[in-house]
Amino acid sequence: ARTDEETSLDVPWNVVVHDDPVNLMQYVTFVLMKIFGYDEKKAAILMMQVHKQGRSIVWTGQREKAEFYVQQLQAHQLKTPLEKAA
């Protein structure tokens, strides 16, 4: 039998950016390009999801890397929780 911890390590994790009243859309786009290396078009699409839907999953993958990205985004003042992918 596998422990919950082992199982949760296999689950992909989502890095989610939530809308906030502080950061400008251009800034959010810039941060996504800087941290993930996305081109401007991809970063702008994700930013518009944040703006219109209130949130966007900007990256999915291993927990360790997801935690690193969350820290990076939070360091840029973005509202970014880590969520288990469904």
PDB file of N, CA, C and O in Angstrom:
ATOM      1  N   ALA A   1       0.852  -1.199   0.000  1.00  0.00           N
ATOM      2  CA  ALA A   1       0.000   0.000   0.000  1.00  0.00           C
ATOM      3  C   ALA A   1       0.886   1.246   0.000  1.00  0.00           C
ATOM      4  O   ALA A   1       1.928   1.306   0.653  1.00  0.00           O
ATOM      5  N   ARG A   2       0.429   2.217  -0.750  1.00  0.00           N
ATOM      6  CA  ARG A   2       1.206   3.461  -0.838  1.00  0.00           C
ATOM      7  C   ARG A   2       0.649   4.488   0.141  1.00  0.00           C
ATOM      8  O   ARG A   2      -0.551   4.532   0.411  1.00  0.00           O
ATOM      9  N   THR A   3       1.532   5.290   0.651  1.00  0.00           N
ATOM     10  CA  THR A   3       1.087   6.329   1.580  1.00  0.00           C
ATOM     11  C   THR A   3       0.528   7.503   0.778  1.00  0.00           C
ATOM     12  O   THR A   3       0.788   7.641  -0.417  1.00  0.00           O
ATOM     13  N   ASP A   4      -0.232   8.327   1.452  1.00  0.00           N
ATOM     14  CA  ASP A   4      -0.777   9.520   0.800  1.00  0.00           C
ATOM     15  C   ASP A   4       0.344  10.422   0.296  1.00  0.00           C
ATOM     16  O   ASP A   4       0.239  11.046  -0.760  1.00  0.00           O
ATOM     17  N   GLU A   5       1.412  10.474   1.076  1.00  0.00           N
ATOM     18  CA  GLU A   5       2.518  11.349   0.710  1.00  0.00           C
ATOM     19  C   GLU A   5       3.145  10.907  -0.609  1.00  0.00           C
ATOM     20  O   GLU A   5       3.424  11.736  -1.475  1.00  0.00           O
ATOM     21  N   GLU A   6       3.363   9.619  -0.759  1.00  0.00           N
ATOM     22  CA  GLU A   6       3.918   9.104  -2.013  1.00  0.00           C
ATOM     23  C   GLU A   6       3.001   9.433  -3.176  1.00  0.00           C
ATOM     24  O   GLU A   6       3.458   9.864  -4.234  1.00  0.00           O
ATOM     25  N   THR A   7       1.724   9.232  -2.981  1.00  0.00           N
ATOM     26  CA  THR A   7       0.751   9.496  -4.026  1.00  0.00           C
ATOM     27  C   THR A   7       0.757  10.974  -4.403  1.00  0.00           C
ATOM     28  O   THR A   7       0.722  11.316  -5.585  1.00  0.00           O
ATOM     29  N   SER A   8       0.800  11.840  -3.409  1.00  0.00           N
ATOM     30  CA  SER A   8       0.731  13.277  -3.696  1.00  0.00           C
ATOM     31  C   SER A   8       1.967  13.765  -4.447  1.00  0.00           C
ATOM     32  O   SER A   8       1.905  14.771  -5.153  1.00  0.00           O
ATOM     33  N   LEU A   9       3.070  13.074  -4.302  1.00  0.00           N
ATOM     34  CA  LEU A   9       4.269  13.464  -5.044  1.00  0.00           C
ATOM     35  C   LEU A   9       4.116  13.174  -6.534  1.00  0.00           C
ATOM     36  O   LEU A   9       4.736  13.829  -7.371  1.00  0.00           O
ATOM     37  N   ASP A  10       3.280  12.178  -6.854  1.00  0.00           N
ATOM     38  CA  ASP A  10       3.058  11.830  -8.252  1.00  0.00           C
ATOM     39  C   ASP A  10       2.062  12.769  -8.937  1.00  0.00           C
ATOM     40  O   ASP A  10       2.085  12.941 -10.155  1.00  0.00           O
ATOM     41  N   VAL A  11       1.196  13.365  -8.134  1.00  0.00           N
ATOM     42  CA  VAL A  11       0.160  14.236  -8.681  1.00  0.00           C
ATOM     43  C   VAL A  11       0.811  15.501  -9.224  1.00  0.00           C
ATOM     44  O   VAL A  11       1.656  16.094  -8.553  1.00  0.00           O
ATOM     45  N   PRO A  12       0.437  15.923 -10.422  1.00  0.00           N
ATOM     46  CA  PRO A  12       0.968  17.211 -10.871  1.00  0.00           C
ATOM     47  C   PRO A  12       0.382  18.349 -10.040  1.00  0.00           C
ATOM     48  O   PRO A  12      -0.727  18.245  -9.515  1.00  0.00           O
ATOM     49  N   TRP A  13       1.124  19.409  -9.932  1.00  0.00           N
ATOM     50  CA  TRP A  13       0.691  20.584  -9.168  1.00  0.00           C
ATOM     51  C   TRP A  13       0.503  21.763 -10.121  1.00  0.00           C
ATOM     52  O   TRP A  13       1.266  21.949 -11.069  1.00  0.00           O
ATOM     53  N   ASN A  14      -0.526  22.547  -9.843  1.00  0.00           N
ATOM     54  CA  ASN A  14      -0.797  23.737 -10.641  1.00  0.00           C
ATOM     55  C   ASN A  14      -0.262  24.969  -9.936  1.00  0.00           C
ATOM     56  O   ASN A  14      -0.458  25.148  -8.734  1.00  0.00           O
ATOM     57  N   VAL A  15       0.411  25.809 -10.690  1.00  0.00           N
ATOM     58  CA  VAL A  15       0.768  27.137 -10.217  1.00  0.00           C
ATOM     59  C   VAL A  15      -0.336  28.059 -10.741  1.00  0.00           C
ATOM     60  O   VAL A  15      -0.512  28.207 -11.950  1.00  0.00           O
ATOM     61  N   VAL A  16      -1.069  28.670  -9.821  1.00  0.00           N
ATOM     62  CA  VAL A  16      -2.235  29.477 -10.179  1.00  0.00           C
ATOM     63  C   VAL A  16      -1.960  30.938  -9.859  1.00  0.00           C
ATOM     64  O   VAL A  16      -1.440  31.256  -8.789  1.00  0.00           O
ATOM     65  N   VAL A  17      -2.307  31.823 -10.781  1.00  0.00           N
ATOM     66  CA  VAL A  17      -2.219  33.257 -10.511  1.00  0.00           C
ATOM     67  C   VAL A  17      -3.647  33.779 -10.379  1.00  0.00           C
ATOM     68  O   VAL A  17      -4.484  33.558 -11.253  1.00  0.00           O
ATOM     69  N   HIS A  18      -3.913  34.475  -9.272  1.00  0.00           N
ATOM     70  CA  HIS A  18      -5.225  35.072  -9.031  1.00  0.00           C
ATOM     71  C   HIS A  18      -5.192  36.551  -9.380  1.00  0.00           C
ATOM     72  O   HIS A  18      -4.159  37.212  -9.280  1.00  0.00           O
ATOM     73  N   ASP A  19      -6.346  37.050  -9.789  1.00  0.00           N
ATOM     74  CA  ASP A  19      -6.472  38.476 -10.077  1.00  0.00           C
ATOM     75  C   ASP A  19      -6.303  39.247  -8.774  1.00  0.00           C
ATOM     76  O   ASP A  19      -6.686  38.770  -7.706  1.00  0.00           O
ATOM     77  N   ASP A  20      -5.740  40.416  -8.870  1.00  0.00           N
ATOM     78  CA  ASP A  20      -5.635  41.287  -7.705  1.00  0.00           C
ATOM     79  C   ASP A  20      -5.810  42.715  -8.185  1.00  0.00           C
ATOM     80  O   ASP A  20      -5.621  42.991  -9.370  1.00  0.00           O
ATOM     81  N   PRO A  21      -6.163  43.624  -7.299  1.00  0.00           N
ATOM     82  CA  PRO A  21      -6.428  45.005  -7.721  1.00  0.00           C
ATOM     83  C   PRO A  21      -5.167  45.849  -7.875  1.00  0.00           C
ATOM     84  O   PRO A  21      -5.242  47.023  -8.236  1.00  0.00           O
ATOM     85  N   VAL A  22      -4.019  45.257  -7.603  1.00  0.00           N
ATOM     86  CA  VAL A  22      -2.789  46.050  -7.540  1.00  0.00           C
ATOM     87  C   VAL A  22      -1.985  46.027  -8.833  1.00  0.00           C
ATOM     88  O   VAL A  22      -1.629  47.076  -9.369  1.00  0.00           O
ATOM     89  N   ASN A  23      -1.702  44.830  -9.331  1.00  0.00           N
ATOM     90  CA  ASN A  23      -0.773  44.715 -10.446  1.00  0.00           C
ATOM     91  C   ASN A  23      -1.429  45.002 -11.798  1.00  0.00           C
ATOM     92  O   ASN A  23      -2.530  44.536 -12.090  1.00  0.00           O
ATOM     93  N   LEU A  24      -0.730  45.770 -12.596  1.00  0.00           N
ATOM     94  CA  LEU A  24      -1.215  46.088 -13.933  1.00  0.00           C
ATOM     95  C   LEU A  24      -1.076  44.875 -14.846  1.00  0.00           C
ATOM     96  O   LEU A  24      -0.209  44.025 -14.644  1.00  0.00           O
ATOM     97  N   MET A  25      -1.936  44.810 -15.843  1.00  0.00           N
ATOM     98  CA  MET A  25      -1.931  43.675 -16.767  1.00  0.00           C
ATOM     99  C   MET A  25      -0.568  43.526 -17.456  1.00  0.00           C
ATOM    100  O   MET A  25      -0.060  42.417 -17.625  1.00  0.00           O
ATOM    101  N   GLN A  26       0.004  44.650 -17.844  1.00  0.00           N
ATOM    102  CA  GLN A  26       1.318  44.618 -18.510  1.00  0.00           C
ATOM    103  C   GLN A  26       2.381  44.006 -17.600  1.00  0.00           C
ATOM    104  O   GLN A  26       3.250  43.256 -18.046  1.00  0.00           O
ATOM    105  N   TYR A  27       2.291  44.344 -16.316  1.00  0.00           N
ATOM    106  CA  TYR A  27       3.260  43.831 -15.353  1.00  0.00           C
ATOM    107  C   TYR A  27       3.120  42.326 -15.191  1.00  0.00           C
ATOM    108  O   TYR A  27       4.118  41.606 -15.166  1.00  0.00           O
ATOM    109  N   VAL A  28       1.876  41.845 -15.080  1.00  0.00           N
ATOM    110  CA  VAL A  28       1.635  40.410 -14.937  1.00  0.00           C
ATOM    111  C   VAL A  28       2.185  39.675 -16.161  1.00  0.00           C
ATOM    112  O   VAL A  28       2.821  38.629 -16.030  1.00  0.00           O
ATOM    113  N   THR A  29       1.939  40.223 -17.339  1.00  0.00           N
ATOM    114  CA  THR A  29       2.454  39.622 -18.582  1.00  0.00           C
ATOM    115  C   THR A  29       3.981  39.557 -18.540  1.00  0.00           C
ATOM    116  O   THR A  29       4.576  38.531 -18.871  1.00  0.00           O
ATOM    117  N   PHE A  30       4.606  40.660 -18.131  1.00  0.00           N
ATOM    118  CA  PHE A  30       6.067  40.728 -18.039  1.00  0.00           C
ATOM    119  C   PHE A  30       6.617  39.675 -17.081  1.00  0.00           C
ATOM    120  O   PHE A  30       7.599  39.001 -17.388  1.00  0.00           O
ATOM    121  N   VAL A  31       5.975  39.539 -15.916  1.00  0.00           N
ATOM    122  CA  VAL A  31       6.449  38.581 -14.916  1.00  0.00           C
ATOM    123  C   VAL A  31       6.340  37.149 -15.449  1.00  0.00           C
ATOM    124  O   VAL A  31       7.257  36.349 -15.263  1.00  0.00           O
ATOM    125  N   LEU A  32       5.239  36.827 -16.103  1.00  0.00           N
ATOM    126  CA  LEU A  32       5.072  35.478 -16.664  1.00  0.00           C
ATOM    127  C   LEU A  32       6.143  35.186 -17.715  1.00  0.00           C
ATOM    128  O   LEU A  32       6.664  34.072 -17.782  1.00  0.00           O
ATOM    129  N   MET A  33       6.469  36.185 -18.531  1.00  0.00           N
ATOM    130  CA  MET A  33       7.523  36.012 -19.536  1.00  0.00           C
ATOM    131  C   MET A  33       8.872  35.810 -18.862  1.00  0.00           C
ATOM    132  O   MET A  33       9.655  34.951 -19.267  1.00  0.00           O
ATOM    133  N   LYS A  34       9.137  36.609 -17.829  1.00  0.00           N
ATOM    134  CA  LYS A  34      10.426  36.566 -17.143  1.00  0.00           C
ATOM    135  C   LYS A  34      10.636  35.230 -16.430  1.00  0.00           C
ATOM    136  O   LYS A  34      11.699  34.620 -16.545  1.00  0.00           O
ATOM    137  N   ILE A  35       9.619  34.778 -15.693  1.00  0.00           N
ATOM    138  CA  ILE A  35       9.785  33.593 -14.853  1.00  0.00           C
ATOM    139  C   ILE A  35       9.714  32.294 -15.651  1.00  0.00           C
ATOM    140  O   ILE A  35      10.506  31.378 -15.430  1.00  0.00           O
ATOM    141  N   PHE A  36       8.759  32.222 -16.583  1.00  0.00           N
ATOM    142  CA  PHE A  36       8.552  30.964 -17.309  1.00  0.00           C
ATOM    143  C   PHE A  36       9.197  30.947 -18.690  1.00  0.00           C
ATOM    144  O   PHE A  36       9.266  29.900 -19.333  1.00  0.00           O
ATOM    145  N   GLY A  37       9.666  32.102 -19.144  1.00  0.00           N
ATOM    146  CA  GLY A  37      10.247  32.166 -20.483  1.00  0.00           C
ATOM    147  C   GLY A  37       9.195  32.086 -21.578  1.00  0.00           C
ATOM    148  O   GLY A  37       9.508  31.749 -22.720  1.00  0.00           O
ATOM    149  N   TYR A  38       7.940  32.397 -21.232  1.00  0.00           N
ATOM    150  CA  TYR A  38       6.879  32.377 -22.241  1.00  0.00           C
ATOM    151  C   TYR A  38       7.066  33.550 -23.194  1.00  0.00           C
ATOM    152  O   TYR A  38       7.606  34.591 -22.821  1.00  0.00           O
ATOM    153  N   ASP A  39       6.609  33.362 -24.437  1.00  0.00           N
ATOM    154  CA  ASP A  39       6.628  34.517 -25.337  1.00  0.00           C
ATOM    155  C   ASP A  39       5.473  35.446 -24.942  1.00  0.00           C
ATOM    156  O   ASP A  39       4.607  35.085 -24.146  1.00  0.00           O
ATOM    157  N   GLU A  40       5.487  36.637 -25.515  1.00  0.00           N
ATOM    158  CA  GLU A  40       4.529  37.657 -25.099  1.00  0.00           C
ATOM    159  C   GLU A  40       3.088  37.215 -25.370  1.00  0.00           C
ATOM    160  O   GLU A  40       2.187  37.509 -24.585  1.00  0.00           O
ATOM    161  N   LYS A  41       2.877  36.515 -26.476  1.00  0.00           N
ATOM    162  CA  LYS A  41       1.533  36.073 -26.834  1.00  0.00           C
ATOM    163  C   LYS A  41       0.968  35.106 -25.783  1.00  0.00           C
ATOM    164  O   LYS A  41      -0.161  35.270 -25.322  1.00  0.00           O
ATOM    165  N   LYS A  42       1.763  34.104 -25.413  1.00  0.00           N
ATOM    166  CA  LYS A  42       1.307  33.128 -24.409  1.00  0.00           C
ATOM    167  C   LYS A  42       1.090  33.805 -23.060  1.00  0.00           C
ATOM    168  O   LYS A  42       0.079  33.566 -22.399  1.00  0.00           O
ATOM    169  N   ALA A  43       2.026  34.641 -22.654  1.00  0.00           N
ATOM    170  CA  ALA A  43       1.911  35.338 -21.369  1.00  0.00           C
ATOM    171  C   ALA A  43       0.671  36.235 -21.347  1.00  0.00           C
ATOM    172  O   ALA A  43      -0.009  36.333 -20.325  1.00  0.00           O
ATOM    173  N   ALA A  44       0.379  36.883 -22.467  1.00  0.00           N
ATOM    174  CA  ALA A  44      -0.788  37.770 -22.543  1.00  0.00           C
ATOM    175  C   ALA A  44      -2.093  36.981 -22.462  1.00  0.00           C
ATOM    176  O   ALA A  44      -3.055  37.437 -21.844  1.00  0.00           O
ATOM    177  N   ILE A  45      -2.130  35.804 -23.079  1.00  0.00           N
ATOM    178  CA  ILE A  45      -3.323  34.948 -23.012  1.00  0.00           C
ATOM    179  C   ILE A  45      -3.588  34.533 -21.556  1.00  0.00           C
ATOM    180  O   ILE A  45      -4.720  34.602 -21.076  1.00  0.00           O
ATOM    181  N   LEU A  46      -2.528  34.102 -20.865  1.00  0.00           N
ATOM    182  CA  LEU A  46      -2.666  33.712 -19.453  1.00  0.00           C
ATOM    183  C   LEU A  46      -3.101  34.904 -18.598  1.00  0.00           C
ATOM    184  O   LEU A  46      -3.966  34.771 -17.732  1.00  0.00           O
ATOM    185  N   MET A  47      -2.503  36.057 -18.844  1.00  0.00           N
ATOM    186  CA  MET A  47      -2.840  37.265 -18.091  1.00  0.00           C
ATOM    187  C   MET A  47      -4.310  37.628 -18.308  1.00  0.00           C
ATOM    188  O   MET A  47      -4.982  38.041 -17.363  1.00  0.00           O
ATOM    189  N   MET A  48      -4.824  37.482 -19.538  1.00  0.00           N
ATOM    190  CA  MET A  48      -6.227  37.802 -19.806  1.00  0.00           C
ATOM    191  C   MET A  48      -7.162  36.831 -19.085  1.00  0.00           C
ATOM    192  O   MET A  48      -8.252  37.214 -18.659  1.00  0.00           O
ATOM    193  N   GLN A  49      -6.730  35.568 -18.950  1.00  0.00           N
ATOM    194  CA  GLN A  49      -7.523  34.611 -18.162  1.00  0.00           C
ATOM    195  C   GLN A  49      -7.617  35.090 -16.714  1.00  0.00           C
ATOM    196  O   GLN A  49      -8.690  35.072 -16.110  1.00  0.00           O
ATOM    197  N   VAL A  50      -6.488  35.514 -16.174  1.00  0.00           N
ATOM    198  CA  VAL A  50      -6.463  36.034 -14.802  1.00  0.00           C
ATOM    199  C   VAL A  50      -7.424  37.216 -14.697  1.00  0.00           C
ATOM    200  O   VAL A  50      -8.226  37.300 -13.766  1.00  0.00           O
ATOM    201  N   HIS A  51      -7.333  38.118 -15.656  1.00  0.00           N
ATOM    202  CA  HIS A  51      -8.116  39.356 -15.632  1.00  0.00           C
ATOM    203  C   HIS A  51      -9.615  39.077 -15.774  1.00  0.00           C
ATOM    204  O   HIS A  51     -10.424  39.646 -15.040  1.00  0.00           O
ATOM    205  N   LYS A  52      -9.983  38.208 -16.710  1.00  0.00           N
ATOM    206  CA  LYS A  52     -11.407  37.973 -17.004  1.00  0.00           C
ATOM    207  C   LYS A  52     -12.049  36.908 -16.121  1.00  0.00           C
ATOM    208  O   LYS A  52     -13.218  37.030 -15.755  1.00  0.00           O
ATOM    209  N   GLN A  53     -11.291  35.861 -15.776  1.00  0.00           N
ATOM    210  CA  GLN A  53     -11.859  34.747 -15.014  1.00  0.00           C
ATOM    211  C   GLN A  53     -11.460  34.786 -13.539  1.00  0.00           C
ATOM    212  O   GLN A  53     -11.970  34.013 -12.728  1.00  0.00           O
ATOM    213  N   GLY A  54     -10.544  35.693 -13.201  1.00  0.00           N
ATOM    214  CA  GLY A  54     -10.124  35.817 -11.806  1.00  0.00           C
ATOM    215  C   GLY A  54      -8.956  34.927 -11.428  1.00  0.00           C
ATOM    216  O   GLY A  54      -8.393  35.060 -10.341  1.00  0.00           O
ATOM    217  N   ARG A  55      -8.585  34.004 -12.339  1.00  0.00           N
ATOM    218  CA  ARG A  55      -7.461  33.111 -12.061  1.00  0.00           C
ATOM    219  C   ARG A  55      -7.031  32.415 -13.343  1.00  0.00           C
ATOM    220  O   ARG A  55      -7.791  32.317 -14.306  1.00  0.00           O
ATOM    221  N   SER A  56      -5.797  31.937 -13.330  1.00  0.00           N
ATOM    222  CA  SER A  56      -5.287  31.164 -14.455  1.00  0.00           C
ATOM    223  C   SER A  56      -4.239  30.189 -13.954  1.00  0.00           C
ATOM    224  O   SER A  56      -3.410  30.528 -13.109  1.00  0.00           O
ATOM    225  N   ILE A  57      -4.284  28.969 -14.488  1.00  0.00           N
ATOM    226  CA  ILE A  57      -3.222  28.002 -14.212  1.00  0.00           C
ATOM    227  C   ILE A  57      -2.095  28.331 -15.188  1.00  0.00           C
ATOM    228  O   ILE A  57      -2.239  28.152 -16.397  1.00  0.00           O
ATOM    229  N   VAL A  58      -0.987  28.806 -14.661  1.00  0.00           N
ATOM    230  CA  VAL A  58       0.085  29.280 -15.535  1.00  0.00           C
ATOM    231  C   VAL A  58       1.171  28.235 -15.774  1.00  0.00           C
ATOM    232  O   VAL A  58       1.997  28.379 -16.675  1.00  0.00           O
ATOM    233  N   TRP A  59       1.160  27.171 -14.946  1.00  0.00           N
ATOM    234  CA  TRP A  59       2.153  26.107 -15.112  1.00  0.00           C
ATOM    235  C   TRP A  59       1.680  24.886 -14.333  1.00  0.00           C
ATOM    236  O   TRP A  59       1.068  25.026 -13.275  1.00  0.00           O
ATOM    237  N   THR A  60       1.958  23.694 -14.846  1.00  0.00           N
ATOM    238  CA  THR A  60       1.627  22.453 -14.146  1.00  0.00           C
ATOM    239  C   THR A  60       2.817  21.506 -14.231  1.00  0.00           C
ATOM    240  O   THR A  60       3.435  21.360 -15.285  1.00  0.00           O
ATOM    241  N   GLY A  61       3.132  20.862 -13.103  1.00  0.00           N
ATOM    242  CA  GLY A  61       4.236  19.913 -13.120  1.00  0.00           C
ATOM    243  C   GLY A  61       4.581  19.428 -11.725  1.00  0.00           C
ATOM    244  O   GLY A  61       3.741  19.412 -10.826  1.00  0.00           O
ATOM    245  N   GLN A  62       5.844  19.032 -11.564  1.00  0.00           N
ATOM    246  CA  GLN A  62       6.311  18.473 -10.291  1.00  0.00           C
ATOM    247  C   GLN A  62       6.212  19.494  -9.166  1.00  0.00           C
ATOM    248  O   GLN A  62       6.395  20.695  -9.365  1.00  0.00           O
ATOM    249  N   ARG A  63       5.915  18.974  -7.972  1.00  0.00           N
ATOM    250  CA  ARG A  63       5.696  19.858  -6.827  1.00  0.00           C
ATOM    251  C   ARG A  63       6.907  20.740  -6.520  1.00  0.00           C
ATOM    252  O   ARG A  63       6.762  21.938  -6.277  1.00  0.00           O
ATOM    253  N   GLU A  64       8.082  20.152  -6.532  1.00  0.00           N
ATOM    254  CA  GLU A  64       9.284  20.921  -6.162  1.00  0.00           C
ATOM    255  C   GLU A  64       9.452  22.139  -7.069  1.00  0.00           C
ATOM    256  O   GLU A  64       9.720  23.245  -6.600  1.00  0.00           O
ATOM    257  N   LYS A  65       9.291  21.918  -8.368  1.00  0.00           N
ATOM    258  CA  LYS A  65       9.440  23.023  -9.318  1.00  0.00           C
ATOM    259  C   LYS A  65       8.271  23.996  -9.195  1.00  0.00           C
ATOM    260  O   LYS A  65       8.446  25.208  -9.317  1.00  0.00           O
ATOM    261  N   ALA A  66       7.082  23.456  -8.953  1.00  0.00           N
ATOM    262  CA  ALA A  66       5.902  24.307  -8.772  1.00  0.00           C
ATOM    263  C   ALA A  66       6.092  25.235  -7.569  1.00  0.00           C
ATOM    264  O   ALA A  66       5.764  26.420  -7.632  1.00  0.00           O
ATOM    265  N   GLU A  67       6.625  24.683  -6.474  1.00  0.00           N
ATOM    266  CA  GLU A  67       6.873  25.506  -5.281  1.00  0.00           C
ATOM    267  C   GLU A  67       7.882  26.616  -5.577  1.00  0.00           C
ATOM    268  O   GLU A  67       7.741  27.743  -5.103  1.00  0.00           O
ATOM    269  N   PHE A  68       8.893  26.279  -6.364  1.00  0.00           N
ATOM    270  CA  PHE A  68       9.888  27.277  -6.756  1.00  0.00           C
ATOM    271  C   PHE A  68       9.219  28.406  -7.549  1.00  0.00           C
ATOM    272  O   PHE A  68       9.464  29.584  -7.288  1.00  0.00           O
ATOM    273  N   TYR A  69       8.371  28.038  -8.519  1.00  0.00           N
ATOM    274  CA  TYR A  69       7.680  29.053  -9.323  1.00  0.00           C
ATOM    275  C   TYR A  69       6.747  29.916  -8.471  1.00  0.00           C
ATOM    276  O   TYR A  69       6.668  31.128  -8.668  1.00  0.00           O
ATOM    277  N   VAL A  70       6.045  29.293  -7.530  1.00  0.00           N
ATOM    278  CA  VAL A  70       5.152  30.043  -6.642  1.00  0.00           C
ATOM    279  C   VAL A  70       5.959  31.089  -5.863  1.00  0.00           C
ATOM    280  O   VAL A  70       5.542  32.241  -5.745  1.00  0.00           O
ATOM    281  N   GLN A  71       7.109  30.680  -5.337  1.00  0.00           N
ATOM    282  CA  GLN A  71       7.960  31.623  -4.594  1.00  0.00           C
ATOM    283  C   GLN A  71       8.410  32.784  -5.485  1.00  0.00           C
ATOM    284  O   GLN A  71       8.415  33.940  -5.063  1.00  0.00           O
ATOM    285  N   GLN A  72       8.786  32.455  -6.721  1.00  0.00           N
ATOM    286  CA  GLN A  72       9.224  33.487  -7.657  1.00  0.00           C
ATOM    287  C   GLN A  72       8.094  34.480  -7.949  1.00  0.00           C
ATOM    288  O   GLN A  72       8.304  35.693  -7.938  1.00  0.00           O
ATOM    289  N   LEU A  73       6.907  33.955  -8.208  1.00  0.00           N
ATOM    290  CA  LEU A  73       5.763  34.817  -8.522  1.00  0.00           C
ATOM    291  C   LEU A  73       5.372  35.657  -7.309  1.00  0.00           C
ATOM    292  O   LEU A  73       5.058  36.840  -7.443  1.00  0.00           O
ATOM    293  N   GLN A  74       5.391  35.043  -6.125  1.00  0.00           N
ATOM    294  CA  GLN A  74       5.063  35.790  -4.909  1.00  0.00           C
ATOM    295  C   GLN A  74       6.091  36.888  -4.632  1.00  0.00           C
ATOM    296  O   GLN A  74       5.756  37.952  -4.111  1.00  0.00           O
ATOM    297  N   ALA A  75       7.329  36.616  -4.983  1.00  0.00           N
ATOM    298  CA  ALA A  75       8.378  37.628  -4.817  1.00  0.00           C
ATOM    299  C   ALA A  75       8.120  38.842  -5.717  1.00  0.00           C
ATOM    300  O   ALA A  75       8.596  39.943  -5.441  1.00  0.00           O
ATOM    301  N   HIS A  76       7.357  38.623  -6.800  1.00  0.00           N
ATOM    302  CA  HIS A  76       6.965  39.718  -7.691  1.00  0.00           C
ATOM    303  C   HIS A  76       5.573  40.260  -7.328  1.00  0.00           C
ATOM    304  O   HIS A  76       4.929  40.934  -8.133  1.00  0.00           O
ATOM    305  N   GLN A  77       5.124  39.955  -6.106  1.00  0.00           N
ATOM    306  CA  GLN A  77       3.853  40.456  -5.576  1.00  0.00           C
ATOM    307  C   GLN A  77       2.606  39.898  -6.270  1.00  0.00           C
ATOM    308  O   GLN A  77       1.532  40.493  -6.177  1.00  0.00           O
ATOM    309  N   LEU A  78       2.737  38.770  -6.959  1.00  0.00           N
ATOM    310  CA  LEU A  78       1.540  38.178  -7.553  1.00  0.00           C
ATOM    311  C   LEU A  78       0.874  37.266  -6.524  1.00  0.00           C
ATOM    312  O   LEU A  78       1.546  36.647  -5.698  1.00  0.00           O
ATOM    313  N   LYS A  79      -0.438  37.193  -6.584  1.00  0.00           N
ATOM    314  CA  LYS A  79      -1.220  36.357  -5.676  1.00  0.00           C
ATOM    315  C   LYS A  79      -1.226  34.950  -6.261  1.00  0.00           C
ATOM    316  O   LYS A  79      -1.977  34.662  -7.193  1.00  0.00           O
ATOM    317  N   THR A  80      -0.390  34.082  -5.714  1.00  0.00           N
ATOM    318  CA  THR A  80      -0.124  32.792  -6.349  1.00  0.00           C
ATOM    319  C   THR A  80      -0.121  31.640  -5.362  1.00  0.00           C
ATOM    320  O   THR A  80       0.870  31.430  -4.663  1.00  0.00           O
ATOM    321  N   PRO A  81      -1.216  30.888  -5.294  1.00  0.00           N
ATOM    322  CA  PRO A  81      -1.190  29.671  -4.480  1.00  0.00           C
ATOM    323  C   PRO A  81      -0.743  28.458  -5.317  1.00  0.00           C
ATOM    324  O   PRO A  81      -0.686  28.504  -6.546  1.00  0.00           O
ATOM    325  N   LEU A  82      -0.439  27.404  -4.610  1.00  0.00           N
ATOM    326  CA  LEU A  82      -0.088  26.124  -5.227  1.00  0.00           C
ATOM    327  C   LEU A  82      -1.289  25.211  -5.028  1.00  0.00           C
ATOM    328  O   LEU A  82      -1.819  25.119  -3.921  1.00  0.00           O
ATOM    329  N   GLU A  83      -1.719  24.540  -6.079  1.00  0.00           N
ATOM    330  CA  GLU A  83      -2.872  23.650  -5.977  1.00  0.00           C
ATOM    331  C   GLU A  83      -2.570  22.315  -6.605  1.00  0.00           C
ATOM    332  O   GLU A  83      -1.867  22.241  -7.613  1.00  0.00           O
ATOM    333  N   LYS A  84      -3.099  21.251  -6.011  1.00  0.00           N
ATOM    334  CA  LYS A  84      -2.992  19.933  -6.626  1.00  0.00           C
ATOM    335  C   LYS A  84      -3.826  19.923  -7.896  1.00  0.00           C
ATOM    336  O   LYS A  84      -4.973  20.370  -7.897  1.00  0.00           O
ATOM    337  N   ALA A  85      -3.249  19.415  -8.973  1.00  0.00           N
ATOM    338  CA  ALA A  85      -4.032  19.281 -10.200  1.00  0.00           C
ATOM    339  C   ALA A  85      -5.088  18.202  -9.976  1.00  0.00           C
ATOM    340  O   ALA A  85      -4.827  17.180  -9.340  1.00  0.00           O
ATOM    341  N   ALA A  86      -6.267  18.442 -10.502  1.00  0.00           N
ATOM    342  CA  ALA A  86      -7.379  17.501 -10.301  1.00  0.00           C
ATOM    343  C   ALA A  86      -7.136  16.225 -11.094  1.00  0.00           C
ATOM    344  O   ALA A  86      -7.957  15.309 -11.057  1.00  0.00           O
TER     345      ALA A  86
END
